[in-house]
């Protein structure tokens, strides 16, 4: 899974009746371990290390 700046990240909720968390990739960090700086829909930013509950929506 490789994202580029501007792609969208969707983190699926692990709890029923909870909406997925969505954000936009601001930066790709690290060489050996992929991490992304993400700005979430609510305006907060964090560093995300993608797991099995994450999928990408590539924006061209």
N, C-alpha and C positions, 0 to 999 in steps of 0.2 A: 504494500500500500504506500504510494508516494503521492503526496499532495504538492501543489504549487501555490505560491502566493495568490490569493483571490479565490481559491477553491472553497467550497462549503464543506463543513464537517457536521455530521449528524451523529449524536450519541443516543442510542436507543435506551429507553428507560427500562430498568430491571424490575419495575413494580407495575402492576396492572393499573390502568386508568391514569397513567402519568404520561405526559407528552414528551417526545424526544427533545433533547437539547440541541440547538442549532447555532452555528457560528461560522465565521469567515477566517481563513488562514491569513495571518499577517506576516509570518516569517517561518521558515523551515530551519530548525536548530539541530546541531549535532551532526557528526559524521557516522559514528558507529551505532548510536541509538537514535532513532528518528523521534523527534519531538516537534511540536508545532506551537507557535504563539498564536492564540485564537482570541478574537473579539466575539463574545457571545451576543445573542439578540438583545439581552438586557443591558448591554454596554460594558459589562465587565470583561477584563482580559485575564487569561491564564495560560500556562504552559500545559499542553496535553501530550501524553505519550499514548498513542492509539492502542486499543485492545480489541477484543473480538466483538464488542458491542458498538464499534465505531465504523461508519462508512463515509466515503467521500463522494461529493458531487462535483465533478470537474467543470470549471467554467472556462469557456474559451473566449 
